[in-house]
């Protein structure tokens, strides 16, 4: 499962969440203050080992992005 980074819109706390691809923020809450629907950040994990795996997944799910 890929990791996404979210930022709390209330306290600006950033945290990582394991989510299925395409899952939204509706069911997420900030671990610090409990505020709902945090903002998704663009993940800065291009150098981590699983970024290649993520790219592969995206290629399979959204091949039009890579043409
Ligand atoms: Zn918060």
PDB file of the backbone (N, CA, C, O) and the ligand in Angstrom, with CONECT records:
HET     ZN  A 101       1
ATOM      1  N   UNK A   1       0.833  -1.202   0.000  1.00  0.00           N
ATOM      2  CA  UNK A   1       0.000   0.000   0.000  1.00  0.00           C
ATOM      3  C   UNK A   1       0.868   1.252   0.000  1.00  0.00           C
ATOM      4  O   UNK A   1       1.826   1.338   0.768  1.00  0.00           O
ATOM      5  N   UNK A   2       0.553   2.198  -0.828  1.00  0.00           N
ATOM      6  CA  UNK A   2       1.359   3.423  -0.866  1.00  0.00           C
ATOM      7  C   UNK A   2       1.136   4.309   0.358  1.00  0.00           C
ATOM      8  O   UNK A   2       0.107   4.238   1.030  1.00  0.00           O
ATOM      9  N   UNK A   3       2.121   5.130   0.614  1.00  0.00           N
ATOM     10  CA  UNK A   3       2.039   6.084   1.720  1.00  0.00           C
ATOM     11  C   UNK A   3       1.719   7.461   1.156  1.00  0.00           C
ATOM     12  O   UNK A   3       2.314   7.902   0.172  1.00  0.00           O
ATOM     13  N   UNK A   4       0.785   8.118   1.785  1.00  0.00           N
ATOM     14  CA  UNK A   4       0.490   9.499   1.415  1.00  0.00           C
ATOM     15  C   UNK A   4       0.784  10.399   2.602  1.00  0.00           C
ATOM     16  O   UNK A   4       0.696   9.979   3.756  1.00  0.00           O
ATOM     17  N   UNK A   5       1.136  11.645   2.302  1.00  0.00           N
ATOM     18  CA  UNK A   5       1.411  12.615   3.355  1.00  0.00           C
ATOM     19  C   UNK A   5       0.271  13.621   3.398  1.00  0.00           C
ATOM     20  O   UNK A   5      -0.120  14.188   2.378  1.00  0.00           O
ATOM     21  N   UNK A   6      -0.252  13.829   4.593  1.00  0.00           N
ATOM     22  CA  UNK A   6      -1.342  14.780   4.785  1.00  0.00           C
ATOM     23  C   UNK A   6      -0.920  15.859   5.760  1.00  0.00           C
ATOM     24  O   UNK A   6      -0.106  15.625   6.653  1.00  0.00           O
ATOM     25  N   UNK A   7      -1.477  17.031   5.582  1.00  0.00           N
ATOM     26  CA  UNK A   7      -1.244  18.118   6.521  1.00  0.00           C
ATOM     27  C   UNK A   7      -2.587  18.524   7.117  1.00  0.00           C
ATOM     28  O   UNK A   7      -3.558  18.752   6.396  1.00  0.00           O
ATOM     29  N   UNK A   8      -2.626  18.609   8.439  1.00  0.00           N
ATOM     30  CA  UNK A   8      -3.834  19.031   9.132  1.00  0.00           C
ATOM     31  C   UNK A   8      -4.114  20.493   8.806  1.00  0.00           C
ATOM     32  O   UNK A   8      -3.222  21.339   8.863  1.00  0.00           O
ATOM     33  N   UNK A   9      -5.379  20.774   8.461  1.00  0.00           N
ATOM     34  CA  UNK A   9      -5.728  22.152   8.112  1.00  0.00           C
ATOM     35  C   UNK A   9      -5.929  23.010   9.357  1.00  0.00           C
ATOM     36  O   UNK A   9      -6.030  24.233   9.271  1.00  0.00           O
ATOM     37  N   UNK A  10      -5.984  22.363  10.499  1.00  0.00           N
ATOM     38  CA  UNK A  10      -6.211  23.098  11.736  1.00  0.00           C
ATOM     39  C   UNK A  10      -4.895  23.420  12.452  1.00  0.00           C
ATOM     40  O   UNK A  10      -4.642  24.569  12.812  1.00  0.00           O
ATOM     41  N   UNK A  11      -4.045  22.377  12.657  1.00  0.00           N
ATOM     42  CA  UNK A  11      -2.806  22.596  13.428  1.00  0.00           C
ATOM     43  C   UNK A  11      -1.544  22.465  12.582  1.00  0.00           C
ATOM     44  O   UNK A  11      -0.435  22.613  13.096  1.00  0.00           O
ATOM     45  N   UNK A  12      -1.705  22.186  11.277  1.00  0.00           N
ATOM     46  CA  UNK A  12      -0.568  22.092  10.353  1.00  0.00           C
ATOM     47  C   UNK A  12       0.355  20.912  10.635  1.00  0.00           C
ATOM     48  O   UNK A  12       1.469  20.859  10.114  1.00  0.00           O
ATOM     49  N   UNK A  13      -0.093  19.976  11.446  1.00  0.00           N
ATOM     50  CA  UNK A  13       0.690  18.774  11.691  1.00  0.00           C
ATOM     51  C   UNK A  13       0.717  17.928  10.424  1.00  0.00           C
ATOM     52  O   UNK A  13      -0.317  17.715   9.790  1.00  0.00           O
ATOM     53  N   UNK A  14       1.923  17.438  10.051  1.00  0.00           N
ATOM     54  CA  UNK A  14       2.035  16.572   8.888  1.00  0.00           C
ATOM     55  C   UNK A  14       2.178  15.130   9.333  1.00  0.00           C
ATOM     56  O   UNK A  14       2.917  14.829  10.270  1.00  0.00           O
ATOM     57  N   UNK A  15       1.467  14.237   8.657  1.00  0.00           N
ATOM     58  CA  UNK A  15       1.556  12.825   9.016  1.00  0.00           C
ATOM     59  C   UNK A  15       1.378  11.953   7.781  1.00  0.00           C
ATOM     60  O   UNK A  15       0.804  12.359   6.771  1.00  0.00           O
ATOM     61  N   UNK A  16       1.903  10.727   7.912  1.00  0.00           N
ATOM     62  CA  UNK A  16       1.857   9.800   6.792  1.00  0.00           C
ATOM     63  C   UNK A  16       0.741   8.787   7.008  1.00  0.00           C
ATOM     64  O   UNK A  16       0.483   8.361   8.134  1.00  0.00           O
ATOM     65  N   UNK A  17       0.082   8.406   5.916  1.00  0.00           N
ATOM     66  CA  UNK A  17      -1.037   7.478   5.990  1.00  0.00           C
ATOM     67  C   UNK A  17      -0.871   6.422   4.904  1.00  0.00           C
ATOM     68  O   UNK A  17      -0.583   6.738   3.750  1.00  0.00           O
ATOM     69  N   UNK A  18      -1.057   5.162   5.293  1.00  0.00           N
ATOM     70  CA  UNK A  18      -1.116   4.108   4.286  1.00  0.00           C
ATOM     71  C   UNK A  18      -2.528   4.082   3.728  1.00  0.00           C
ATOM     72  O   UNK A  18      -3.498   3.954   4.476  1.00  0.00           O
ATOM     73  N   UNK A  19      -2.642   4.204   2.404  1.00  0.00           N
ATOM     74  CA  UNK A  19      -3.968   4.208   1.797  1.00  0.00           C
ATOM     75  C   UNK A  19      -3.957   3.440   0.499  1.00  0.00           C
ATOM     76  O   UNK A  19      -2.928   3.299  -0.162  1.00  0.00           O
ATOM     77  N   UNK A  20      -5.133   2.945   0.151  1.00  0.00           N
ATOM     78  CA  UNK A  20      -5.294   2.399  -1.188  1.00  0.00           C
ATOM     79  C   UNK A  20      -5.262   3.538  -2.190  1.00  0.00           C
ATOM     80  O   UNK A  20      -5.654   4.665  -1.889  1.00  0.00           O
ATOM     81  N   UNK A  21      -4.786   3.221  -3.394  1.00  0.00           N
ATOM     82  CA  UNK A  21      -4.759   4.234  -4.448  1.00  0.00           C
ATOM     83  C   UNK A  21      -6.177   4.697  -4.746  1.00  0.00           C
ATOM     84  O   UNK A  21      -7.082   3.882  -4.925  1.00  0.00           O
ATOM     85  N   UNK A  22      -6.360   5.998  -4.796  1.00  0.00           N
ATOM     86  CA  UNK A  22      -7.674   6.546  -5.100  1.00  0.00           C
ATOM     87  C   UNK A  22      -8.528   6.829  -3.876  1.00  0.00           C
ATOM     88  O   UNK A  22      -9.613   7.398  -3.992  1.00  0.00           O
ATOM     89  N   UNK A  23      -8.043   6.433  -2.697  1.00  0.00           N
ATOM     90  CA  UNK A  23      -8.820   6.676  -1.484  1.00  0.00           C
ATOM     91  C   UNK A  23      -8.724   8.155  -1.107  1.00  0.00           C
ATOM     92  O   UNK A  23      -7.680   8.779  -1.299  1.00  0.00           O
ATOM     93  N   UNK A  24      -9.791   8.706  -0.582  1.00  0.00           N
ATOM     94  CA  UNK A  24      -9.817  10.124  -0.252  1.00  0.00           C
ATOM     95  C   UNK A  24      -9.478  10.393   1.200  1.00  0.00           C
ATOM     96  O   UNK A  24      -9.032   9.506   1.928  1.00  0.00           O
ATOM     97  N   UNK A  25      -9.697  11.638   1.609  1.00  0.00           N
ATOM     98  CA  UNK A  25      -9.350  12.035   2.974  1.00  0.00           C
ATOM     99  C   UNK A  25     -10.574  12.065   3.892  1.00  0.00           C
ATOM    100  O   UNK A  25     -10.494  12.541   5.024  1.00  0.00           O
ATOM    101  N   UNK A  26     -11.700  11.556   3.402  1.00  0.00           N
ATOM    102  CA  UNK A  26     -12.946  11.690   4.154  1.00  0.00           C
ATOM    103  C   UNK A  26     -12.889  11.009   5.521  1.00  0.00           C
ATOM    104  O   UNK A  26     -13.495  11.476   6.486  1.00  0.00           O
ATOM    105  N   UNK A  27     -12.149   9.893   5.588  1.00  0.00           N
ATOM    106  CA  UNK A  27     -12.139   9.114   6.826  1.00  0.00           C
ATOM    107  C   UNK A  27     -10.894   9.367   7.674  1.00  0.00           C
ATOM    108  O   UNK A  27     -10.656   8.665   8.657  1.00  0.00           O
ATOM    109  N   UNK A  28     -10.106  10.366   7.294  1.00  0.00           N
ATOM    110  CA  UNK A  28      -8.866  10.618   8.019  1.00  0.00           C
ATOM    111  C   UNK A  28      -9.054  11.710   9.070  1.00  0.00           C
ATOM    112  O   UNK A  28      -9.814  12.660   8.886  1.00  0.00           O
ATOM    113  N   UNK A  29      -8.338  11.539  10.172  1.00  0.00           N
ATOM    114  CA  UNK A  29      -8.311  12.590  11.181  1.00  0.00           C
ATOM    115  C   UNK A  29      -6.875  12.846  11.603  1.00  0.00           C
ATOM    116  O   UNK A  29      -6.036  11.946  11.564  1.00  0.00           O
ATOM    117  N   UNK A  30      -6.602  14.061  11.999  1.00  0.00           N
ATOM    118  CA  UNK A  30      -5.275  14.441  12.463  1.00  0.00           C
ATOM    119  C   UNK A  30      -4.959  13.706  13.769  1.00  0.00           C
ATOM    120  O   UNK A  30      -5.760  13.732  14.704  1.00  0.00           O
ATOM    121  N   UNK A  31      -3.777  13.039  13.836  1.00  0.00           N
ATOM    122  CA  UNK A  31      -3.417  12.336  15.066  1.00  0.00           C
ATOM    123  C   UNK A  31      -3.103  13.288  16.218  1.00  0.00           C
ATOM    124  O   UNK A  31      -3.081  12.872  17.376  1.00  0.00           O
ATOM    125  N   UNK A  32      -2.865  14.539  15.915  1.00  0.00           N
ATOM    126  CA  UNK A  32      -2.525  15.506  16.956  1.00  0.00           C
ATOM    127  C   UNK A  32      -3.763  16.140  17.585  1.00  0.00           C
ATOM    128  O   UNK A  32      -3.901  16.177  18.808  1.00  0.00           O
ATOM    129  N   UNK A  33      -4.666  16.642  16.730  1.00  0.00           N
ATOM    130  CA  UNK A  33      -5.796  17.405  17.270  1.00  0.00           C
ATOM    131  C   UNK A  33      -7.151  16.795  16.922  1.00  0.00           C
ATOM    132  O   UNK A  33      -8.183  17.238  17.427  1.00  0.00           O
ATOM    133  N   UNK A  34      -7.149  15.761  16.044  1.00  0.00           N
ATOM    134  CA  UNK A  34      -8.404  15.098  15.724  1.00  0.00           C
ATOM    135  C   UNK A  34      -9.249  15.790  14.678  1.00  0.00           C
ATOM    136  O   UNK A  34     -10.377  15.368  14.426  1.00  0.00           O
ATOM    137  N   UNK A  35      -8.731  16.851  14.057  1.00  0.00           N
ATOM    138  CA  UNK A  35      -9.480  17.540  13.005  1.00  0.00           C
ATOM    139  C   UNK A  35      -9.644  16.622  11.796  1.00  0.00           C
ATOM    140  O   UNK A  35      -8.791  15.777  11.522  1.00  0.00           O
ATOM    141  N   UNK A  36     -10.734  16.799  11.090  1.00  0.00           N
ATOM    142  CA  UNK A  36     -11.031  15.918   9.960  1.00  0.00           C
ATOM    143  C   UNK A  36     -10.563  16.491   8.627  1.00  0.00           C
ATOM    144  O   UNK A  36     -10.172  17.654   8.528  1.00  0.00           O
ATOM    145  N   UNK A  37     -10.614  15.643   7.616  1.00  0.00           N
ATOM    146  CA  UNK A  37     -10.267  15.954   6.226  1.00  0.00           C
ATOM    147  C   UNK A  37      -8.991  16.794   6.097  1.00  0.00           C
ATOM    148  O   UNK A  37      -9.040  17.954   5.688  1.00  0.00           O
ATOM    149  N   UNK A  38      -7.866  16.199   6.445  1.00  0.00           N
ATOM    150  CA  UNK A  38      -6.581  16.883   6.234  1.00  0.00           C
ATOM    151  C   UNK A  38      -6.298  17.060   4.741  1.00  0.00           C
ATOM    152  O   UNK A  38      -6.909  16.416   3.888  1.00  0.00           O
ATOM    153  N   UNK A  39      -5.368  17.937   4.463  1.00  0.00           N
ATOM    154  CA  UNK A  39      -5.034  18.265   3.072  1.00  0.00           C
ATOM    155  C   UNK A  39      -3.926  17.343   2.585  1.00  0.00           C
ATOM    156  O   UNK A  39      -2.917  17.169   3.269  1.00  0.00           O
ATOM    157  N   UNK A  40      -4.105  16.750   1.407  1.00  0.00           N
ATOM    158  CA  UNK A  40      -3.075  15.859   0.873  1.00  0.00           C
ATOM    159  C   UNK A  40      -1.917  16.682   0.315  1.00  0.00           C
ATOM    160  O   UNK A  40      -2.115  17.640  -0.432  1.00  0.00           O
ATOM    161  N   UNK A  41      -0.704  16.283   0.697  1.00  0.00           N
ATOM    162  CA  UNK A  41       0.477  16.956   0.162  1.00  0.00           C
ATOM    163  C   UNK A  41       1.077  16.107  -0.946  1.00  0.00           C
ATOM    164  O   UNK A  41       0.866  14.895  -1.004  1.00  0.00           O
ATOM    165  N   UNK A  42       1.814  16.748  -1.807  1.00  0.00           N
ATOM    166  CA  UNK A  42       2.556  16.003  -2.816  1.00  0.00           C
ATOM    167  C   UNK A  42       3.710  15.312  -2.110  1.00  0.00           C
ATOM    168  O   UNK A  42       4.520  15.959  -1.447  1.00  0.00           O
ATOM    169  N   UNK A  43       3.779  14.007  -2.255  1.00  0.00           N
ATOM    170  CA  UNK A  43       4.776  13.250  -1.499  1.00  0.00           C
ATOM    171  C   UNK A  43       6.178  13.508  -2.042  1.00  0.00           C
ATOM    172  O   UNK A  43       6.405  13.427  -3.250  1.00  0.00           O
ATOM    173  N   UNK A  44       7.120  13.819  -1.150  1.00  0.00           N
ATOM    174  CA  UNK A  44       8.496  14.094  -1.562  1.00  0.00           C
ATOM    175  C   UNK A  44       9.370  12.852  -1.539  1.00  0.00           C
ATOM    176  O   UNK A  44      10.569  12.944  -1.273  1.00  0.00           O
ATOM    177  N   UNK A  45       8.791  11.698  -1.813  1.00  0.00           N
ATOM    178  CA  UNK A  45       9.502  10.437  -1.594  1.00  0.00           C
ATOM    179  C   UNK A  45      10.121   9.859  -2.854  1.00  0.00           C
ATOM    180  O   UNK A  45      10.248   8.640  -2.977  1.00  0.00           O
ATOM    181  N   UNK A  46      10.503  10.705  -3.783  1.00  0.00           N
ATOM    182  CA  UNK A  46      11.017  10.194  -5.052  1.00  0.00           C
ATOM    183  C   UNK A  46      12.248   9.313  -4.887  1.00  0.00           C
ATOM    184  O   UNK A  46      12.522   8.471  -5.742  1.00  0.00           O
ATOM    185  N   UNK A  47      12.984   9.491  -3.814  1.00  0.00           N
ATOM    186  CA  UNK A  47      14.214   8.711  -3.657  1.00  0.00           C
ATOM    187  C   UNK A  47      13.988   7.422  -2.879  1.00  0.00           C
ATOM    188  O   UNK A  47      14.891   6.589  -2.803  1.00  0.00           O
ATOM    189  N   UNK A  48      12.828   7.242  -2.310  1.00  0.00           N
ATOM    190  CA  UNK A  48      12.593   6.039  -1.519  1.00  0.00           C
ATOM    191  C   UNK A  48      12.344   4.836  -2.406  1.00  0.00           C
ATOM    192  O   UNK A  48      11.960   4.960  -3.569  1.00  0.00           O
ATOM    193  N   UNK A  49      12.573   3.673  -1.827  1.00  0.00           N
ATOM    194  CA  UNK A  49      12.596   2.446  -2.632  1.00  0.00           C
ATOM    195  C   UNK A  49      11.264   2.143  -3.289  1.00  0.00           C
ATOM    196  O   UNK A  49      11.222   1.537  -4.360  1.00  0.00           O
ATOM    197  N   UNK A  50      10.170   2.559  -2.655  1.00  0.00           N
ATOM    198  CA  UNK A  50       8.875   2.170  -3.194  1.00  0.00           C
ATOM    199  C   UNK A  50       8.331   3.119  -4.254  1.00  0.00           C
ATOM    200  O   UNK A  50       7.262   2.881  -4.815  1.00  0.00           O
ATOM    201  N   UNK A  51       9.068   4.199  -4.530  1.00  0.00           N
ATOM    202  CA  UNK A  51       8.569   5.133  -5.538  1.00  0.00           C
ATOM    203  C   UNK A  51       8.484   4.470  -6.908  1.00  0.00           C
ATOM    204  O   UNK A  51       7.595   4.778  -7.701  1.00  0.00           O
ATOM    205  N   UNK A  52       9.420   3.554  -7.180  1.00  0.00           N
ATOM    206  CA  UNK A  52       9.363   2.825  -8.437  1.00  0.00           C
ATOM    207  C   UNK A  52       8.128   1.957  -8.516  1.00  0.00           C
ATOM    208  O   UNK A  52       7.484   1.861  -9.560  1.00  0.00           O
ATOM    209  N   UNK A  53       7.806   1.330  -7.406  1.00  0.00           N
ATOM    210  CA  UNK A  53       6.602   0.515  -7.332  1.00  0.00           C
ATOM    211  C   UNK A  53       5.355   1.361  -7.570  1.00  0.00           C
ATOM    212  O   UNK A  53       4.447   0.957  -8.296  1.00  0.00           O
ATOM    213  N   UNK A  54       5.324   2.532  -6.953  1.00  0.00           N
ATOM    214  CA  UNK A  54       4.189   3.440  -7.139  1.00  0.00           C
ATOM    215  C   UNK A  54       4.050   3.848  -8.596  1.00  0.00           C
ATOM    216  O   UNK A  54       2.944   3.878  -9.136  1.00  0.00           O
ATOM    217  N   UNK A  55       5.168   4.163  -9.230  1.00  0.00           N
ATOM    218  CA  UNK A  55       5.128   4.549 -10.634  1.00  0.00           C
ATOM    219  C   UNK A  55       4.546   3.421 -11.473  1.00  0.00           C
ATOM    220  O   UNK A  55       3.739   3.648 -12.375  1.00  0.00           O
ATOM    221  N   UNK A  56       4.976   2.191 -11.157  1.00  0.00           N
ATOM    222  CA  UNK A  56       4.443   1.047 -11.899  1.00  0.00           C
ATOM    223  C   UNK A  56       2.937   0.941 -11.734  1.00  0.00           C
ATOM    224  O   UNK A  56       2.209   0.700 -12.698  1.00  0.00           O
ATOM    225  N   UNK A  57       2.480   1.123 -10.511  1.00  0.00           N
ATOM    226  CA  UNK A  57       1.052   1.041 -10.251  1.00  0.00           C
ATOM    227  C   UNK A  57       0.293   2.105 -11.046  1.00  0.00           C
ATOM    228  O   UNK A  57      -0.750   1.835 -11.641  1.00  0.00           O
ATOM    229  N   UNK A  58       0.844   3.316 -11.039  1.00  0.00           N
ATOM    230  CA  UNK A  58       0.174   4.400 -11.757  1.00  0.00           C
ATOM    231  C   UNK A  58       0.154   4.139 -13.251  1.00  0.00           C
ATOM    232  O   UNK A  58      -0.820   4.452 -13.937  1.00  0.00           O
ATOM    233  N   UNK A  59       1.230   3.569 -13.742  1.00  0.00           N
ATOM    234  CA  UNK A  59       1.284   3.253 -15.164  1.00  0.00           C
ATOM    235  C   UNK A  59       0.182   2.264 -15.532  1.00  0.00           C
ATOM    236  O   UNK A  59      -0.437   2.369 -16.592  1.00  0.00           O
ATOM    237  N   UNK A  60      -0.055   1.295 -14.633  1.00  0.00           N
ATOM    238  CA  UNK A  60      -1.083   0.290 -14.910  1.00  0.00           C
ATOM    239  C   UNK A  60      -2.481   0.889 -14.792  1.00  0.00           C
ATOM    240  O   UNK A  60      -3.377   0.569 -15.574  1.00  0.00           O
ATOM    241  N   UNK A  61      -2.651   1.762 -13.804  1.00  0.00           N
ATOM    242  CA  UNK A  61      -3.989   2.308 -13.548  1.00  0.00           C
ATOM    243  C   UNK A  61      -4.293   3.468 -14.503  1.00  0.00           C
ATOM    244  O   UNK A  61      -5.410   3.589 -15.008  1.00  0.00           O
ATOM    245  N   UNK A  62      -3.296   4.312 -14.742  1.00  0.00           N
ATOM    246  CA  UNK A  62      -3.520   5.509 -15.583  1.00  0.00           C
ATOM    247  C   UNK A  62      -2.459   5.606 -16.672  1.00  0.00           C
ATOM    248  O   UNK A  62      -1.640   6.525 -16.656  1.00  0.00           O
ATOM    249  N   UNK A  63      -2.463   4.674 -17.610  1.00  0.00           N
ATOM    250  CA  UNK A  63      -1.405   4.674 -18.637  1.00  0.00           C
ATOM    251  C   UNK A  63      -1.376   5.933 -19.478  1.00  0.00           C
ATOM    252  O   UNK A  63      -0.342   6.269 -20.057  1.00  0.00           O
ATOM    253  N   UNK A  64      -2.493   6.631 -19.554  1.00  0.00           N
ATOM    254  CA  UNK A  64      -2.532   7.846 -20.361  1.00  0.00           C
ATOM    255  C   UNK A  64      -1.618   8.937 -19.820  1.00  0.00           C
ATOM    256  O   UNK A  64      -1.211   9.833 -20.561  1.00  0.00           O
ATOM    257  N   UNK A  65      -1.293   8.865 -18.528  1.00  0.00           N
ATOM    258  CA  UNK A  65      -0.431   9.881 -17.929  1.00  0.00           C
ATOM    259  C   UNK A  65       1.010   9.771 -18.422  1.00  0.00           C
ATOM    260  O   UNK A  65       1.778  10.729 -18.329  1.00  0.00           O
ATOM    261  N   UNK A  66       1.367   8.618 -18.936  1.00  0.00           N
ATOM    262  CA  UNK A  66       2.771   8.377 -19.227  1.00  0.00           C
ATOM    263  C   UNK A  66       3.075   8.340 -20.723  1.00  0.00           C
ATOM    264  O   UNK A  66       4.143   7.886 -21.133  1.00  0.00           O
ATOM    265  N   UNK A  67       2.138   8.816 -21.528  1.00  0.00           N
ATOM    266  CA  UNK A  67       2.396   8.816 -22.962  1.00  0.00           C
ATOM    267  C   UNK A  67       3.106  10.094 -23.381  1.00  0.00           C
ATOM    268  O   UNK A  67       3.407  10.275 -24.561  1.00  0.00           O
TER     269      UNK A  67
HETATM  270 ZN    ZN A 101      -4.279  18.761  13.662  1.00  0.00          ZN
END
